[in-house]
Amino acid sequence: MNTGDALKLMVKTYPGGNDVVAARIGKNAETLRKELSGTDPKFKLGENTAQLISDLCIEDKTPNCFAYVNAVASSSGGFVQLPVLDTPPMLTLHKGVAEIVQEMSHVVTAVTESDADNVISDNDLARTLKEIQEARSALQSLEQAIRTKHAAGKPAHLRAAT
């Protein structure tokens, strides 16, 4: 997943979507939509706007709030261990494991199909990196679910210490 796709995902999954994000960062909603689309050369998404969107989503702990920073880290050849947000109540450990298996199967499929002709095209690379990013997100969600369940099983005085 590239940084543009990550920002689109973050805005799409933000409660209220594009209109609310635009208002919160002080932009016209239509301008933000055009900047995110990347199709109109008159509208370019700048680094400051990207950072505002990322900061807003992380602050509000929205779904996919770390997509942009993960995309930046991935494009730089690395992966940064990010803090993981509170797990939504519906995520159980079993559901989390199932989601990881599903996401990893998507990674295997993308890699296998991308390398079928022994050449990795731009589209192959983009698809594969997107699937890897989604698998990372599933792993982070499971990690938080495990940490939350672990903390919940401790006496109150020990929970405060961790």
KAGIFEN-V234882 format. One record per pair of residues at least 6 apart in sequence whose C-alpha atoms are under 8 Angstrom apart, sorted by the first residue. I is the first residue (numbers start at 1). J is the second residue. D is the distance in Angstrom with one decimal. If there is no record, write none. Layout:
[[I,J,D] [I,J,D]]
//
This chain:
[[1,71,6.1] [1,126,6.1] [1,127,7.4] [1,129,5.2] [1,130,3.9] [1,131,7.6] [1,133,6.3] [2,71,5.6] [2,72,7.7] [2,75,7.4] [2,126,7.4] [2,129,8.0] [2,130,7.6] [3,67,7.9] [3,68,5.5] [3,71,5.3] [3,72,6.3] [4,36,6.9] [6,67,5.1] [6,68,5.1] [6,71,6.8] [7,36,7.4] [7,50,7.1] [7,53,7.3] [7,54,7.6] [7,67,7.3] [7,68,6.0] [8,36,6.2] [8,37,8.0] [9,64,7.2] [9,67,7.8] [10,53,7.9] [10,54,7.9] [10,57,7.1] [10,62,7.9] [10,63,7.3] [10,64,5.7] [10,65,6.0] [10,67,7.0] [10,68,7.9] [11,17,5.5] [11,18,5.7] [11,21,6.6] [11,53,7.6] [12,18,6.6] [13,62,7.4] [13,63,6.3] [13,64,7.3] [14,21,7.3] [14,57,7.1] [14,62,6.1] [14,63,7.1] [15,62,7.8] [18,29,6.3] [18,32,7.3] [18,33,6.8] [19,29,5.1] [21,29,8.0] [21,53,7.2] [22,28,5.9] [22,29,5.0] [22,32,6.3] [23,29,7.1] [24,56,8.0] [25,49,7.7] [25,52,6.4] [25,53,7.2] [31,43,7.2] [32,45,7.9] [34,40,6.6] [34,43,6.1] [34,44,8.0] [35,43,5.0] [35,44,5.0] [35,45,4.8] [36,44,7.8] [36,45,6.4] [38,44,6.7] [38,45,7.6] [54,65,6.7] [54,66,7.4] [54,68,6.5] [54,69,7.7] [57,65,5.0] [58,65,5.1] [58,66,6.8] [61,85,6.6] [64,137,7.7] [66,82,7.8] [67,133,7.9] [70,79,6.9] [70,80,7.1] [70,133,7.6] [71,133,7.7] [73,79,5.3] [73,80,6.3] [84,140,6.1] [84,141,6.9] [84,143,7.6] [84,144,5.8] [85,141,7.6] [85,144,6.7] [86,144,6.5] [86,145,7.6] [86,148,7.6] [87,141,6.4] [87,144,6.1] [87,145,5.6] [87,148,7.7] [91,145,7.2] [92,145,7.1] [93,142,6.6] [93,145,6.5] [93,146,6.9] [96,138,7.0] [96,139,7.9] [96,141,7.2] [96,142,5.2] [97,142,7.0] [99,138,6.5] [100,135,6.2] [100,138,5.6] [100,139,6.3] [103,131,7.0] [103,132,7.9] [103,134,6.6] [103,135,5.0] [103,138,7.4] [104,131,8.0] [104,132,7.7] [104,135,6.0] [106,131,6.2] [107,128,6.4] [107,131,5.3] [107,132,5.9] [107,135,7.6] [110,124,7.6] [110,127,6.8] [110,128,5.3] [110,131,7.3] [111,128,6.1] [114,120,5.8] [114,121,7.6] [114,124,5.1] [114,125,7.6] [114,128,7.6] [151,159,5.9] [152,159,7.6]]
//
